[in-house]
């Protein structure tokens, strides 16, 4: 993050708040899936908040390791502050390994700023919310959960071998996987986010 504001840390893309964009993984093998989150930092790496969560089949199992076969759509939060922000993806495979990458992106103002700034999610997420009795309505960027950090020597562990990660705090935009593996919560000392999400319960190891 020390390169932010320098030529080496120049934005790699320009995204309009509220627009649909894509990100990709390539060059590191797909490990036959896993679970991922993408999100943004607006405070120069102090915190990262969730944009979209992919529970299972991330990376895609059957489309190779090249980035052309590992493209994922997501919606930039409509109320993300304009300016140079940091975009990040985190992938957890079934071998309890964390993979992360980030880049500076230039966020521009949304096309329609009359909606009050609340993020309603993609059309698919809105449809799912409207059909649920517990729909929460608009979710502002600052009300989103932070991206999960596990398998990083912090005492929080993702499932091993037999399951893919189910995020305790996935945020408003969740993309379901293909169901090839069951989903399980992380376990161990997963901090405040985990404690809030579990309500006193923990996930299973899966060994």
Secondary structure, 3 states (H helix, E strand, C coil): CCCCCCHHHCCCCEEECCCEEEEECCCCCCCCCCEEEEEEECCCCCCCEEEEEEECCCCCCCCCCCHHHCEEEEECCCCCCCEEEEEEEEEECCECCEEEEEEEEEEECCCCCCCCCCECCCHHHHHHHHCCCCCCCCECHHHCCECCCCCCCCCEECCECCEEECCCCCCCCEEECCCCCEEECCEECCHHHHHHHHCCCCCCCCC
